[in-house]
Amino acid sequence: MKKIYFLAISILTYVFVGAVNHSVTTVGNTFSPANININLGDTVTWTNGGGSHNVNATLSTYPNNPEGFGNSVSSSSWSFQHIFSIAGTYDYQCDPHTSMGMVGTVVVQSNTPNALTFTAIMDMSLGGTSGRAVIITANQAITDLSEYTLINYNNGNTSPFRSDILPSVSVSSGQHVVLCRDSTALSNYFDGCLEQFSGSLYPTVIIENSSYPTGNGNDAYELTETTSGNSLEVYGIIGDNPDTQGAGCISPTCWDTEDSWAWKDTAFSNIGNWVYGSVNCTDNSTTTQTSSCPFPLATTVCLTITSDITFKVDMSQNLDPFNIPEVNGTFNNWCGGCNPMSDANGDEIWETTISLNPGDTVEYKFSADNWAFQETLDSNESCTNGISNFTNRLLIVPPNNTILDDVCWGSCDSCGIIPTGTKDEMNHVLIYPNPSSRELFISSSSKINYLEIYNSLGQVVYKKTLNSSNVNIDISNFSSSYYLGKVVFEDNVSIINFIKH
């Protein structure tokens, strides 16, 4: 990995906007909450709720802390504050009660999010290891996911139980990646929602591996950079005794996910903090919706997985004797007249609205009267699938209800206003604008096989073999004059003329 170093000779001043004060209280021989996630510049205030306690996060006790802080043991009522100006993970303890598990962590997230972050940890009751999964999310486009490593710490150990370099795949910003043992079991449990977790623009990346993730609910995970080993994020507490934070604990701050899940909340008021399903809450359930703890993404994504897409086609330049246009595509099995269009205001722009799944890539085209007529598209145009033999329009379904721009029959563009043109009624050929100084458009209800253009002296100035009903010609280099065009179809020829001025 290439490292780039910058030398700065200016004084940097940091201003933290919207800093928040977080409260932690001693309750018995615990900190409540014991583990919190905060943003750079936030303050944490510890308050003694009774007993002899202190906060010890000194570097002599926790040398891996980004900086040290703490206060003295006291049984009186006290408050202690610390402003966090360095991102990282801070461990701390109450000195008299460390052996009783009175420890805590503060995870300070940088204002610039890491490229990759934990989003969910799962160990759901699906039989064996089928319910084990980790969801990570890209905060920026990542070309090679193998630049990152997932580490698992088992049973309170401080040494990794397993380290796995992630597969070499690319992901887009905002895309979720599900690392799981059994993708089929997981997808069935989420009742088809799993594939929608990334929202509508990108499908969820699902990576199945029979060997990992290995955590069984009370085990910590860490995301690191593969080459440098730099830690990006830790879930849980490395080295924590499973009997205090795992093994069925019921505290609201408990990070145990045995037969359950943990999810990083994205609500504005709680962003970055973890939300937990209670231990064993997925037992005896067949889907997340039938459990006592429906997974949050499965309630917010899967209930709104369709977008209403309005298709619009301008038939003003279509020469076919049609009655009712329609939309046919992969979403309706090219059914013919099952999605008819209407023109309520008589402006020759027909439309219809169809509910589609966000993120799906669909192919479609406009036809009329149950396939009596269908448009012919040029595979070189940007809105098509690019396949010459079966040229269809292509659409990635957007996340929200969308009204598509109206397009001209057989074209990716709108019809616009056509100046005066020349029409050959017998062969249904239209040439416009006429006269023209730059571009010439030729449209037909039949496929044009060949085109020749002659100048006033009878000389051929343009010829081209075609396979389209719409032709766009650049005539800017033609001399100002009168021209004649020969349009050749499969079984007949049409003669047209135009003026270049």
C-alpha positions in Angstrom: 0.0 0.0 0.0 1.5 3.3 -1.0 1.9 5.8 1.8 1.9 9.5 1.1 3.4 11.9 3.7 2.5 15.6 4.0 4.5 18.1 5.9 2.4 20.9 7.3 4.0 24.1 8.6 0.8 25.8 9.6 -1.0 25.8 13.0 -4.1 23.6 12.9 -7.1 24.7 15.0 -9.9 22.2 15.5 -13.4 23.4 16.0 -15.9 20.8 17.0 -19.4 21.7 15.9 -22.4 20.3 17.7 -20.4 18.5 20.4 -22.5 16.4 22.8 -22.1 15.7 26.5 -22.6 11.9 27.3 -23.4 10.8 30.9 -22.1 7.7 32.6 -23.2 6.8 36.2 -21.8 4.3 38.7 -24.6 1.9 39.6 -23.5 -0.6 42.3 -20.2 -1.9 41.0 -20.9 -1.2 37.3 -20.6 1.8 35.0 -23.9 2.5 33.2 -23.7 2.5 30.3 -20.3 0.8 30.3 -19.6 1.0 26.6 -20.5 4.0 24.5 -19.7 5.4 21.1 -19.2 9.1 20.7 -17.9 11.6 18.1 -14.7 13.5 18.1 -15.0 16.6 20.3 -17.7 15.1 22.6 -17.6 15.2 26.3 -18.2 12.3 28.7 -19.3 13.1 32.3 -19.0 10.3 34.9 -21.1 10.8 38.1 -20.7 8.7 41.3 -24.1 7.3 42.2 -22.8 5.9 45.5 -19.9 3.9 46.9 -16.1 4.3 46.5 -15.3 4.5 42.9 -13.1 6.3 40.3 -12.3 6.4 36.6 -8.9 5.2 35.6 -8.0 5.4 31.9 -4.4 6.3 32.5 -1.7 5.3 30.0 0.1 3.4 32.8 -2.9 1.2 33.2 -4.1 1.1 29.5 -1.0 1.9 27.4 -3.0 1.4 24.1 -5.4 4.3 24.9 -4.8 7.3 22.6 -4.4 9.5 25.7 -4.7 9.1 29.4 -7.2 10.6 32.0 -8.8 9.7 35.3 -9.6 10.8 38.9 -9.0 9.5 42.4 -11.0 7.0 44.3 -13.7 8.7 46.4 -16.9 7.7 48.2 -18.3 11.2 48.1 -20.6 12.5 45.4 -18.4 13.5 42.5 -18.4 14.2 38.8 -15.5 13.9 36.4 -15.4 15.1 32.8 -13.1 14.5 29.9 -13.3 16.1 26.4 -12.2 13.6 23.7 -10.1 15.3 21.0 -8.3 12.2 19.7 -10.2 9.4 17.9 -9.8 5.8 19.0 -10.8 3.3 21.6 -10.4 4.1 25.3 -10.6 1.5 28.0 -11.1 2.4 31.7 -11.8 0.8 35.0 -12.8 1.5 38.6 -9.7 0.5 40.5 -11.3 -1.0 43.6 -13.8 -3.1 41.6 -11.9 -4.1 38.4 -12.0 -7.8 39.5 -15.8 -7.5 39.7 -16.0 -6.4 36.1 -16.4 -2.6 36.7 -14.8 -1.6 33.4 -15.9 0.4 30.4 -14.9 1.7 27.0 -15.4 4.9 25.1 -15.1 4.6 21.3 -14.4 8.0 19.7 -15.3 8.1 16.1 -13.4 10.5 13.8 -15.4 13.1 12.0 -14.2 11.5 8.9 -15.6 8.0 8.9 -13.5 5.0 8.2 -13.8 3.5 4.7 -15.3 0.4 6.2 -17.4 0.1 9.3 -19.3 -2.6 11.3 -23.1 -2.4 10.8 -24.4 -5.6 12.4 -23.2 -8.7 14.3 -25.4 -11.8 14.2 -25.5 -15.2 15.9 -29.1 -16.1 15.3 -30.8 -19.4 16.2 -30.9 -21.0 12.7 -29.2 -24.3 13.6 -25.5 -24.9 13.9 -23.5 -22.0 12.6 -26.0 -20.9 9.9 -27.1 -17.8 11.8 -23.6 -16.4 12.2 -23.0 -13.2 10.2 -21.3 -9.9 10.2 -22.5 -6.9 8.1 -20.0 -4.3 7.2 -20.7 -1.1 5.2 -18.6 0.9 2.9 -18.5 4.6 3.6 -16.7 5.2 0.3 -16.1 3.3 -2.9 -13.6 0.5 -2.3 -12.0 -1.1 -5.3 -10.5 -4.1 -3.5 -12.1 -5.4 -0.2 -9.0 -7.6 0.4 -7.3 -4.4 1.7 -9.2 -5.2 4.9 -9.2 -8.0 7.4 -11.8 -9.4 9.8 -10.4 -10.6 13.2 -12.3 -12.7 15.7 -11.3 -12.9 19.4 -12.9 -15.9 21.2 -13.7 -16.5 24.8 -12.2 -13.4 26.3 -8.8 -14.0 24.8 -6.6 -11.0 23.8 -5.0 -13.0 20.9 -6.9 -13.4 17.7 -8.6 -16.8 17.3 -8.9 -16.2 13.5 -7.9 -13.5 11.0 -9.5 -13.5 7.5 -8.5 -11.2 4.7 -11.7 -10.2 2.9 -12.3 -11.3 -0.7 -11.1 -9.2 -3.6 -14.3 -7.6 -4.7 -15.3 -4.0 -5.2 -18.1 -2.2 -3.4 -19.8 1.2 -3.8 -20.2 3.9 -1.2 -23.1 3.0 1.0 -23.2 -0.6 0.0 -23.6 -3.3 2.7 -21.5 -6.5 2.7 -22.9 -9.5 4.5 -20.2 -12.1 5.6 -22.1 -15.2 6.5 -21.8 -19.0 6.9 -25.1 -19.9 5.2 -26.5 -17.4 2.7 -29.6 -19.5 1.9 -30.6 -19.9 5.5 -30.0 -16.3 6.3 -31.9 -15.1 3.2 -34.8 -17.3 4.1 -34.8 -16.0 7.7 -35.0 -12.5 6.4 -37.8 -13.4 4.0 -36.0 -11.9 1.0 -35.0 -8.6 2.8 -31.3 -9.5 3.0 -30.7 -8.7 -0.6 -32.3 -5.2 -0.1 -30.2 -4.1 2.9 -28.1 -1.8 0.8 -31.1 0.2 -0.2 -32.4 0.4 -3.8 -29.4 1.7 -5.7 -27.0 -1.2 -4.9 -27.8 -4.8 -4.1 -26.3 -6.2 -0.9 -23.0 -8.0 -1.4 -23.3 -11.4 0.1 -20.1 -13.4 0.8 -20.6 -16.9 2.0 -17.8 -18.8 3.7 -18.1 -22.1 5.5 -15.3 -21.2 8.0 -16.1 -17.7 9.2 -17.5 -15.6 10.8 -16.7 -17.7 13.9 -18.0 -15.6 16.8 -20.7 -17.3 18.8 -22.3 -14.2 20.3 -20.0 -13.2 23.2 -16.8 -12.9 21.1 -15.3 -9.7 19.9 -14.6 -8.7 16.3 -12.1 -6.2 14.9 -11.7 -4.6 11.4 -8.2 -3.8 10.4 -6.3 -2.6 7.3 -4.6 -5.8 5.9 -1.2 -4.3 5.0 -0.7 -1.8 7.8 -2.6 -3.7 10.5 -4.2 -0.4 11.6 -7.4 -1.0 13.6 -10.5 0.6 12.1 -13.1 -0.6 14.6 -13.7 -3.1 17.4 -17.0 -4.7 18.2 -17.3 -5.9 21.8 -14.4 -5.8 24.3 -11.2 -7.7 23.4 -10.2 -9.7 26.4 -13.5 -9.3 28.2 -14.6 -12.2 30.4 -17.6 -13.8 28.6 -19.2 -14.5 31.9 -19.7 -10.8 32.5 -20.7 -9.4 29.1 -21.6 -12.6 27.3 -23.3 -15.8 28.4 -26.8 -14.5 28.7 -26.3 -11.0 30.3 -29.4 -8.9 30.2 -28.0 -5.4 30.9 -29.0 -2.8 28.2 -25.2 -2.2 27.7 -24.5 -5.9 27.2 -23.0 -6.6 23.7 -23.8 -10.3 23.7 -25.5 -11.5 20.5 -26.0 -15.2 21.4 -29.1 -16.3 19.4 -29.6 -12.6 18.7 -28.1 -9.6 16.9 -26.6 -6.1 17.3 -27.1 -3.3 14.9 -25.5 0.1 14.7 -28.3 2.7 14.9 -28.5 5.2 12.1 -31.2 7.4 13.7 -30.0 11.0 14.0 -30.5 11.1 17.8 -28.6 7.9 18.4 -26.3 7.7 15.4 -23.3 5.4 15.9 -24.6 3.7 19.0 -25.4 0.0 19.0 -28.9 -1.4 19.5 -29.1 -5.0 20.8 -31.7 -7.7 20.5 -32.0 -9.6 23.8 -30.1 -12.8 24.2 -32.0 -15.9 22.8 -34.6 -13.6 21.2 -34.5 -15.4 17.9 -35.2 -18.9 19.4 -38.2 -20.8 18.0 -38.7 -18.3 15.1 -38.8 -19.1 11.4 -38.3 -15.5 10.2 -37.1 -12.3 11.8 -40.6 -11.0 11.7 -41.9 -13.9 13.8 -39.2 -13.4 16.4 -39.5 -11.3 19.5 -36.8 -9.0 18.1 -37.3 -8.2 14.4 -34.0 -7.0 12.9 -34.3 -3.2 12.4 -33.3 -3.2 8.7 -35.9 -5.9 8.0 -38.7 -3.6 9.3 -37.5 -0.4 7.5 -36.3 -1.8 4.1 -38.6 -4.7 3.3 -41.8 -2.8 4.0 -41.0 -0.3 1.2 -39.2 -2.3 -1.4 -41.0 -1.0 -4.5 -40.8 2.2 -6.4 -43.6 3.5 -8.6 -42.0 4.2 -12.0 -44.0 6.2 -14.6 -43.0 5.4 -18.2 -43.8 8.0 -20.9 -43.6 7.7 -24.7 -44.2 10.4 -27.3 -46.2 8.9 -30.2 -46.4 12.1 -32.2 -43.8 10.9 -34.8 -44.9 7.3 -35.0 -46.4 6.5 -38.4 -48.0 3.1 -37.4 -51.8 3.0 -37.3 -51.8 2.2 -33.5 -54.6 2.3 -31.0 -53.1 1.8 -27.5 -49.4 1.8 -26.7 -48.1 -0.4 -23.9 -44.9 -1.2 -21.9 -43.4 -4.7 -22.1 -40.4 -5.9 -20.3 -38.7 -8.4 -18.0 -40.9 -7.2 -15.1 -44.1 -8.4 -16.8 -42.7 -11.3 -18.9 -43.3 -9.3 -22.1 -47.0 -10.0 -21.6 -48.3 -7.8 -24.5 -51.2 -5.6 -23.4 -51.1 -6.1 -19.7 -49.6 -2.6 -19.0 -51.5 -0.3 -21.4 -50.7 3.4 -21.5 -53.1 6.4 -21.6 -53.0 9.9 -23.0 -55.4 11.9 -20.8 -54.7 15.3 -22.2 -54.4 14.4 -25.8 -50.8 15.7 -26.2 -49.7 12.4 -27.8 -47.5 11.6 -24.8 -48.7 8.3 -23.4 -47.9 7.1 -19.9 -48.4 4.3 -17.3 -47.1 3.7 -13.8 -45.7 0.3 -12.7 -44.4 -0.7 -9.2 -40.9 -2.2 -9.5 -38.2 -3.4 -7.0 -35.5 -0.7 -6.3 -32.1 -1.7 -7.6 -33.4 -4.2 -10.1 -32.0 -3.9 -13.7 -34.9 -4.3 -16.1 -35.2 -4.4 -19.9 -38.2 -3.1 -21.7 -39.6 -1.5 -24.9 -42.7 0.2 -26.0 -45.2 -1.6 -28.3 -48.8 -1.2 -29.2 -52.0 -3.1 -29.6 -50.7 -6.3 -27.9 -47.5 -6.5 -30.0 -49.2 -5.5 -33.3 -46.5 -2.8 -33.5 -43.2 -2.4 -31.6 -40.5 0.2 -31.6 -37.1 -0.5 -33.2 -34.1 0.8 -31.2 -30.5 1.4 -32.2 -28.3 -0.7 -30.0 -25.6 2.1 -30.1 -27.9 4.5 -28.2 -27.2 5.1 -24.5 -30.5 3.9 -23.1 -30.4 0.4 -24.6 -28.8 -2.9 -23.5 -26.3 -2.6 -26.5 -27.4 -6.0 -27.9 -27.9 -5.7 -31.7 -30.2 -8.7 -32.2 -32.4 -8.1 -29.2 -32.2 -4.3 -28.5 -34.2 -3.2 -25.5 -34.3 -0.2 -23.3 -32.4 -0.6 -20.0 -33.3 0.8 -16.6 -31.8 0.4 -13.1 -34.9 1.0 -10.9 -34.3 4.1 -8.7 -35.0 4.2 -4.9 -38.0 6.5 -5.0 -41.1 7.0 -7.0 -39.9 8.4 -10.3 -41.5 9.9 -13.4 -39.2 9.1 -16.3 -38.6 11.7 -19.0 -40.8 11.2 -22.1 -39.0 9.7 -25.0 -39.8 9.5 -28.7 -41.0 6.1 -30.0 -37.9 4.2 -31.2 -35.4 6.8 -29.6 -33.6 7.5 -26.4 -34.4 11.2 -26.8 -37.5 13.3 -26.6 -39.2 14.1 -29.9 -39.0 17.8 -29.4 -40.5 20.2 -31.9 -40.0 19.0 -35.5 -39.6 21.8 -38.1 -41.3 21.4 -41.5 -40.3 18.1 -43.0 -41.0 15.8 -46.0 -43.2 12.7 -45.6 -43.5 9.8 -47.9 -46.9 8.5 -47.0 -46.7 5.3 -49.0 -43.7 3.9 -47.2 -44.2 5.9 -43.9 -40.9 7.8 -44.1 -40.4 11.2 -42.5 -37.4 13.4 -43.1 -36.8 16.5 -40.9 -35.9 19.3 -40.4 -36.3 20.4 -44.0 -34.5 22.7 -44.9 -31.6 21.9 -42.5 -28.1 23.3 -41.9 -26.6 20.7 -39.6 -28.5 17.5 -38.7 -31.0 15.4 -40.7 -33.3 12.9 -39.1 -35.0 10.1 -41.1 -37.7 8.1 -39.4 -39.8 5.2 -40.6 -42.2 2.6 -39.4 -40.1 -0.1 -41.1 -36.5 -1.1 -40.7 -34.2 0.8 -43.1 -31.6 -1.5 -44.7 -29.6 1.0 -46.8 -29.4 4.7 -47.4 -27.9 6.7 -50.3 -27.9 10.5 -50.7 -27.3 12.3 -54.1 -26.5 15.9 -54.8 -28.1 17.9 -57.6 -25.5 16.5 -60.1 -26.6 13.0 -59.3 -23.4 12.2 -57.4 -23.5 9.9 -54.3 -22.4 12.0 -51.4 -23.4 9.7 -48.6 -24.2 5.9 -48.3 -24.6 3.6 -45.3 -25.8 0.1 -44.5 -28.3 0.3 -41.7 -30.5 -1.8 -39.5 -32.7 0.8 -37.8 -35.9 2.7 -38.3 -34.3 5.9 -37.1 -31.3 7.6 -38.7 -29.4 10.7 -37.6 -27.0 12.2 -40.2 -24.5 15.0 -39.8 -24.8 17.2 -43.0 -22.9 20.2 -41.7 -20.2 19.5 -44.4 -22.7 19.3 -47.2 -22.7 22.1 -49.7 -25.8 24.3 -49.7 -28.0 22.7 -52.3 -30.9 20.4 -53.1 -30.4 16.7 -52.3 -32.3 13.5 -53.0 -32.3 10.4 -50.7 -32.9 6.8 -51.6 -34.2 4.8 -48.6 -34.0 1.1 -49.2 -36.2 -1.3 -47.2 -36.4 -5.1 -47.4 -39.0 -5.2 -50.1 -39.3 -1.6 -51.4 -37.6 1.8 -51.9 -38.6 5.3 -50.9 -37.3 8.4 -52.6 -37.2 11.6 -50.5 -35.6 15.0 -50.9 -34.3 17.9 -48.7 -32.5 21.2 -48.9 -29.2 22.0 -47.1 -28.9 25.7 -46.4 
